[in-house]
């Protein structure tokens, strides 16, 4: 399992963490020279002009320790209650894709911080 976060301050900062069974971070294995392909094993992260990683967690275990088995959980944070309520009531876009899937789009405003680790918590978080 693991999580990813997106945080604003003077720029955009992001974090991806793989976790062990106890929820503790595990060491990732950065690899260069793989041409932007997705890794297939371990906690490898291919780093070129993009970063592509692999958490070896089987899909049937996604979310089991975190209370949302079989689902990714996306958390969006807002500075004001009325902004969060407005976003929930008015999704900016729901559309059908050519592959038969559907997309849900919600805009999340950036929060300006002095340092990326300053409160409040990151604007966007995804858990698996």
Residue pairs with C-beta under 8 A, 6 or more apart in sequence:
1 18
1 19
1 23
1 55
1 57
1 61
1 62
1 63
1 64
1 65
1 66
1 127
1 128
2 16
2 17
2 18
2 19
2 55
2 57
2 127
2 128
3 16
3 17
3 19
3 125
3 126
3 127
3 128
4 14
4 15
4 16
4 17
4 125
4 126
5 14
5 15
5 122
5 124
5 125
6 12
6 13
6 14
6 122
6 123
6 124
6 125
7 13
7 14
7 15
7 111
7 113
7 116
7 117
7 122
7 123
8 110
8 111
8 112
8 113
8 116
8 123
9 112
9 113
9 114
9 115
9 116
9 118
10 112
12 110
13 116
15 122
16 28
16 45
16 51
16 53
17 25
18 25
18 26
18 28
18 43
18 53
18 55
19 25
19 26
20 26
21 65
23 65
26 43
27 43
28 43
28 44
28 45
28 53
29 42
29 43
29 44
29 45
30 44
30 45
30 47
31 39
31 44
31 45
31 46
31 47
32 46
32 47
32 48
33 48
34 46
34 48
35 48
36 46
36 48
36 49
36 50
36 52
37 46
37 52
38 46
38 52
38 54
39 45
39 46
39 52
39 53
39 54
40 54
41 54
41 56
42 54
42 56
43 53
43 54
43 55
43 56
44 53
44 54
45 51
45 52
45 53
45 54
46 52
46 53
55 128
57 128
60 70
62 69
62 70
62 71
62 72
62 128
63 69
63 70
63 71
63 72
63 73
63 127
63 128
66 73
66 127
68 127
72 126
72 127
72 128
73 126
73 127
73 128
74 124
74 125
74 126
75 124
75 125
75 126
75 127
76 84
76 87
76 106
76 108
76 123
76 124
77 108
77 111
77 120
77 121
77 122
77 123
77 124
77 125
78 84
78 87
78 108
78 109
79 109
79 111
79 120
83 109
87 106
87 107
87 108
91 104
91 105
91 106
92 105
92 106
92 107
93 103
93 104
93 105
94 102
94 103
94 104
94 105
95 102
95 103
95 105
96 102
97 103
108 123
108 124
109 123
110 123
111 120
111 123
113 119
